[in-house]
């Protein structure tokens, strides 16, 4: 971000070793629950703002237990002024040393006004609360505020006049614009931009089968066999633990992160990579990617068209973009290089989905067969 750094000598932020109180919106979400777990494990108190989902369940399926000195669950609604908090909860919230804004609608294909209410107006209400106490804010955005473009998307870029790929991206761009304005007005801010959030780094395990997962299900079952896309288009898949680690680090080391925008990105997977990996699984259908200019939804067989319209079409922009995300600031701040092994990571995701039955029954075990990259698959 290109706004002035905050350097008020009267303002003190807790250091890494100091216990602090953190107001966390979206605490019941996929990323939010992981952030809450990391903060409470480090000895911080989390005011976990939840709306409909009262339980905080980690990606590994374990529930986080509320406690007076670690996790305090408060009920609210970010679409309402004051976050819809009761008087008691509001008094508690304004004591926070940090605000982390994870709450958002991330599903595609919803009415525009829902994105506006939750992602834009919700952010406006969070900013109002943070600004009232000048409380440092870590805002979770998306790397895809870059819009429909090719080339390198940089961390310090925001509105370049780009066309958003969908209403979700448009709302996140509008929300981040509000955050940048608040930062220019003096609010201490850090922005973390995840790409496509997927399963755990080592196991592929995933709690929420959203983002790319419904598309994989439709494609591997052969429900849509022809898809518009470029073979060199890039899907950036970031493990949920990598995102949560970066958000947590931004909270606990805020003085180092303040004023920065950090790309929480991961494995760069081309559509060619995806096709080749899917072809390794005998039970999977492999979609045929055709140039978008040569694709016609009207030409799809009648049985495929509903699946294309309801699922695949929502992800068309991701199959067209040849974009890569610069993560220079994030890697320097987090002291972690970009992950490697995109194909191996995709296999872990697919293997987990097969083990749970999401992509069909698990294949029968057979002797390990060598893959082209030297790894094995059973």
C-alpha positions in Angstrom: 0.0 0.0 0.0 1.2 3.5 -0.8 -0.1 5.4 2.2 1.9 7.2 4.9 3.3 5.0 7.7 1.9 5.7 11.2 4.6 7.0 13.5 2.8 8.6 16.4 5.0 8.3 19.4 2.0 8.4 21.7 0.6 5.2 20.1 2.0 1.9 21.3 1.2 -1.4 19.7 1.7 -4.7 21.6 4.9 -6.5 20.6 5.2 -10.1 19.6 5.6 -11.3 23.1 2.9 -9.1 24.7 -0.6 -10.7 25.2 -3.2 -8.7 23.3 -6.9 -8.7 22.6 -7.9 -9.2 19.0 -11.4 -8.6 17.6 -11.8 -11.1 14.7 -14.7 -10.9 12.3 -15.6 -14.0 10.3 -14.1 -16.1 13.2 -16.2 -19.1 12.2 -15.0 -19.1 8.6 -12.4 -21.2 6.9 -9.5 -18.8 7.4 -11.0 -17.1 10.5 -11.1 -20.3 12.6 -7.4 -21.0 11.7 -6.4 -17.5 12.7 -8.3 -17.7 16.0 -6.6 -21.0 16.8 -3.1 -19.6 16.2 -3.8 -16.4 18.2 -5.2 -18.2 21.2 -2.4 -20.8 21.1 0.1 -17.9 21.3 -1.6 -16.6 24.5 -3.7 -13.8 23.0 -7.4 -13.2 23.7 -9.7 -13.5 20.7 -13.1 -11.7 20.6 -14.6 -14.1 18.0 -17.4 -12.3 16.1 -19.8 -14.8 14.7 -23.1 -14.4 12.9 -25.0 -17.6 11.9 -22.2 -20.1 12.6 -21.8 -20.2 16.3 -19.2 -23.0 16.3 -15.5 -22.3 15.5 -14.3 -25.5 13.8 -10.7 -25.8 12.5 -9.8 -27.2 9.2 -8.8 -30.5 11.0 -12.4 -30.8 12.3 -11.5 -29.8 15.9 -13.7 -27.3 17.7 -12.2 -24.3 19.4 -13.3 -24.1 23.0 -14.4 -20.7 24.4 -12.7 -19.5 27.6 -12.7 -16.3 29.5 -9.0 -15.6 28.9 -8.6 -17.0 25.4 -11.6 -17.2 23.2 -14.7 -15.0 23.8 -17.6 -15.6 21.4 -19.7 -12.5 20.6 -22.6 -12.3 18.2 -23.0 -9.6 15.7 -23.7 -8.7 12.1 -21.2 -6.7 10.1 -23.9 -5.4 7.7 -25.3 -3.3 10.6 -23.8 -0.1 12.0 -21.7 -0.9 15.1 -21.5 -4.5 13.8 -24.9 -5.2 15.4 -23.2 -5.7 18.8 -25.0 -5.4 22.1 -23.9 -2.6 24.4 -21.8 -5.0 26.5 -20.1 -6.6 23.5 -19.5 -3.2 22.0 -17.7 -2.0 25.1 -15.7 -5.2 25.0 -14.9 -4.8 21.3 -13.5 -1.3 21.7 -10.9 -2.6 24.1 -9.3 -4.6 21.3 -5.6 -4.0 20.5 -6.2 -5.2 16.9 -9.1 -5.8 14.6 -8.8 -8.5 12.0 -11.5 -8.4 9.3 -11.9 -11.9 7.8 -15.7 -11.8 7.3 -16.9 -11.8 3.7 -19.2 -13.5 1.2 -16.9 -15.6 -1.0 -19.4 -17.7 -2.9 -19.8 -16.8 -6.6 -23.0 -16.2 -8.5 -25.0 -14.4 -5.7 -27.1 -11.2 -6.2 -25.0 -8.1 -6.4 -26.6 -6.5 -3.4 -25.4 -9.3 -1.2 -21.8 -8.6 -2.0 -22.5 -4.9 -1.5 -24.1 -5.4 1.9 -21.5 -7.8 3.3 -18.2 -7.1 1.6 -18.5 -3.4 1.0 -20.9 -2.0 3.7 -19.6 -4.6 6.2 -16.0 -3.3 5.7 -17.3 0.2 6.1 -18.8 -0.7 9.4 -15.6 -2.5 10.6 -13.5 0.6 9.5 -15.8 2.8 11.6 -15.3 0.7 14.7 -11.5 0.5 14.2 -11.2 4.2 13.4 -13.2 5.2 16.5 -10.4 3.8 18.7 -7.6 4.2 16.0 -7.2 0.4 16.4 -4.7 -1.2 14.0 -6.6 -3.2 11.3 -5.5 -6.3 9.4 -7.9 -6.5 6.4 -8.2 -9.8 4.5 -8.9 -9.0 0.8 -8.2 -11.2 -2.3 -5.3 -11.2 -4.8 -8.0 -11.2 -7.5 -8.7 -7.5 -7.0 -6.3 -7.4 -9.9 -9.2 -8.1 -12.2 -9.1 -9.7 -15.6 -5.5 -9.1 -16.7 -2.4 -10.9 -17.7 1.2 -10.4 -16.5 2.4 -9.6 -13.0 0.0 -8.2 -10.4 2.0 -6.4 -7.8 1.3 -5.9 -4.1 1.3 -2.1 -4.2 -1.3 -1.9 -7.0 -5.0 -1.6 -6.5 -7.3 0.3 -8.9 -5.7 0.5 -12.3 -9.1 0.7 -14.1 -9.2 -3.1 -14.4 -12.3 -5.0 -15.2 -13.3 -7.3 -12.4 -13.9 -11.0 -13.2 -17.2 -11.2 -11.2 -19.2 -9.3 -8.6 -17.3 -10.8 -5.8 -14.0 -9.4 -7.1 -15.7 -6.1 -7.7 -16.9 -5.9 -4.1 -13.5 -6.8 -2.7 -11.9 -4.1 -4.8 -14.4 -1.6 -3.5 -13.8 -2.7 0.1 -10.1 -2.5 -0.2 -10.4 1.0 -1.7 -12.3 2.0 1.5 -9.5 0.5 3.6 -6.9 2.4 1.6 -8.8 5.7 2.2 -9.0 5.0 5.9 -5.3 4.3 5.9 -4.6 7.7 4.2 -6.8 9.3 6.9 -4.5 7.9 9.6 -5.8 4.4 10.5 -3.0 1.9 10.9 -3.7 -0.8 8.3 -2.2 -4.0 6.8 -3.9 -5.8 3.9 -3.5 -9.5 3.3 -4.6 -10.7 -0.1 -5.1 -14.5 -0.4 -5.5 -16.1 -3.9 -7.7 -19.3 -4.2 -7.7 -20.8 -0.7 -7.6 -24.5 -0.7 -6.6 -27.5 1.6 -3.8 -28.0 4.0 -0.2 -27.9 2.7 0.8 -31.4 3.8 -2.4 -33.4 3.8 -4.7 -31.6 1.3 -7.4 -31.7 4.0 -10.1 -29.1 3.6 -13.1 -28.2 5.8 -15.0 -26.0 3.3 -15.5 -27.5 -0.2 -15.8 -24.1 -1.9 -13.7 -22.1 -4.3 -12.3 -24.5 -6.9 -13.8 -27.7 -5.5 -17.2 -27.6 -7.1 -15.6 -27.0 -10.5 -13.3 -30.0 -9.9 -16.3 -32.1 -9.1 -18.2 -31.1 -12.2 -15.2 -31.6 -14.5 -13.9 -34.9 -13.1 -17.3 -36.4 -13.3 -17.6 -35.4 -17.0 -20.7 -33.3 -16.3 -19.1 -30.6 -18.5 -16.5 -31.9 -21.0 -15.6 -28.7 -22.9 -14.5 -25.6 -21.1 -13.3 -22.2 -22.4 -9.7 -21.5 -21.2 -6.1 -21.1 -22.1 -3.7 -23.9 -21.4 -1.2 -21.4 -20.0 -3.8 -19.7 -17.8 -2.8 -19.8 -14.1 -4.8 -20.8 -11.1 -3.0 -19.7 -7.9 -3.9 -22.2 -5.1 -2.8 -21.2 -1.6 -3.1 -23.6 1.3 -5.3 -22.4 4.1 -2.5 -22.8 6.7 -0.2 -20.5 4.7 -2.9 -17.8 4.6 -3.6 -18.1 8.4 0.1 -18.0 9.2 0.5 -14.8 7.2 -2.6 -13.1 8.7 -1.5 -14.1 12.2 2.0 -12.8 11.6 0.5 -9.5 10.4 -1.4 -9.3 13.7 1.4 -10.2 16.1 4.1 -8.3 14.2 2.0 -5.4 13.1 4.7 -2.8 13.4 6.7 -4.6 10.7 3.6 -5.1 8.5 1.9 -1.7 8.9 1.3 0.1 5.6 2.0 -3.0 3.5 -0.2 -5.1 1.3 0.9 -8.8 1.4 0.0 -11.3 -1.3 -0.9 -14.6 0.4 -0.4 -16.7 -2.7 0.8 -20.3 -3.3 1.0 -22.8 -6.1 0.9 -21.6 -9.6 -1.0 -24.2 -11.5 -1.6 -23.9 -15.2 -4.5 -25.5 -16.9 -2.0 -27.7 -18.7 -0.8 -28.9 -15.3 -4.3 -29.5 -14.1 -5.2 -31.5 -17.3 -2.1 -33.6 -17.0 -2.7 -34.4 -13.3 -6.4 -35.3 -13.8 -5.3 -37.7 -16.5 -3.4 -39.7 -13.9 -6.6 -40.7 -12.2 -8.5 -43.5 -14.1 -11.8 -42.6 -12.6 -11.6 -38.9 -13.7 -12.8 -37.4 -16.9 -10.4 -34.8 -18.3 -12.0 -31.6 -19.7 -11.1 -30.3 -23.0 -10.0 -26.7 -22.8 -10.6 -24.6 -25.9 -9.8 -21.0 -26.7 -12.5 -18.8 -25.3 -13.0 -17.3 -28.8 -13.9 -20.7 -30.1 -16.3 -21.7 -27.2 -20.0 -21.5 -27.4 -22.1 -22.5 -24.4 -25.1 -22.9 -26.8 -23.2 -25.7 -28.5 -22.9 -27.8 -25.3 -25.0 -30.9 -25.1 -28.2 -30.3 -23.3 -27.2 -32.4 -20.3 -24.0 -30.3 -19.8 -25.5 -26.9 -20.1 -27.1 -26.6 -16.6 -23.8 -27.6 -15.0 -21.9 -25.1 -17.1 -24.3 -22.3 -16.3 -24.5 -23.0 -12.6 -20.9 -23.9 -11.8 -18.3 -23.7 -14.5 -19.3 -20.4 -16.0 -18.7 -18.7 -12.6 -15.0 -19.6 -12.9 -14.5 -18.7 -16.6 -12.3 -15.7 -15.7 -9.9 -17.9 -13.8 -9.5 -20.1 -16.8 -8.6 -17.1 -19.0 -6.2 -15.1 -16.9 -2.5 -15.5 -17.4 -1.7 -13.6 -14.2 1.0 -14.2 -11.6 1.2 -12.5 -8.3 4.3 -10.8 -7.1 4.8 -11.6 -3.4 8.0 -9.8 -2.7 6.8 -8.0 0.4 4.9 -11.1 1.8 7.9 -13.4 1.4 10.3 -10.9 3.0 7.9 -10.3 5.9 7.0 -13.9 6.4 10.5 -15.2 5.9 9.0 -17.9 3.6 9.8 -18.5 0.0 7.1 -19.2 -2.6 5.9 -22.8 -2.4 6.9 -25.2 -5.1 5.5 -28.5 -6.5 2.1 -27.3 -7.8 1.3 -30.6 -9.4 2.1 -32.6 -6.2 0.0 -30.2 -4.2 -3.0 -30.7 -6.6 -2.6 -34.4 -6.2 -2.9 -34.1 -2.4 -6.1 -32.1 -2.8 -7.5 -34.7 -5.2 -6.5 -37.6 -3.0 -8.2 -36.1 0.0 -11.4 -35.4 -2.0 -11.3 -39.1 -3.2 -10.7 -40.3 0.4 -13.8 -38.4 1.6 -15.9 -39.5 -1.4 -16.3 -35.9 -2.7 -14.9 -36.9 -6.1 -16.3 -40.3 -6.2 -15.3 -43.6 -4.4 -11.6 -44.0 -3.5 -9.7 -46.0 -6.1 -8.7 -49.5 -5.1 -5.2 -49.7 -3.8 -2.6 -50.9 -6.3 1.1 -50.9 -6.5 2.6 -47.4 -6.6 3.2 -46.2 -10.2 5.9 -43.7 -11.1 4.7 -40.3 -12.3 6.6 -38.3 -14.9 8.1 -36.1 -12.1 9.4 -39.1 -10.1 6.7 -39.1 -7.5 4.3 -42.0 -7.0 0.6 -42.5 -7.0 -1.4 -45.4 -5.6 
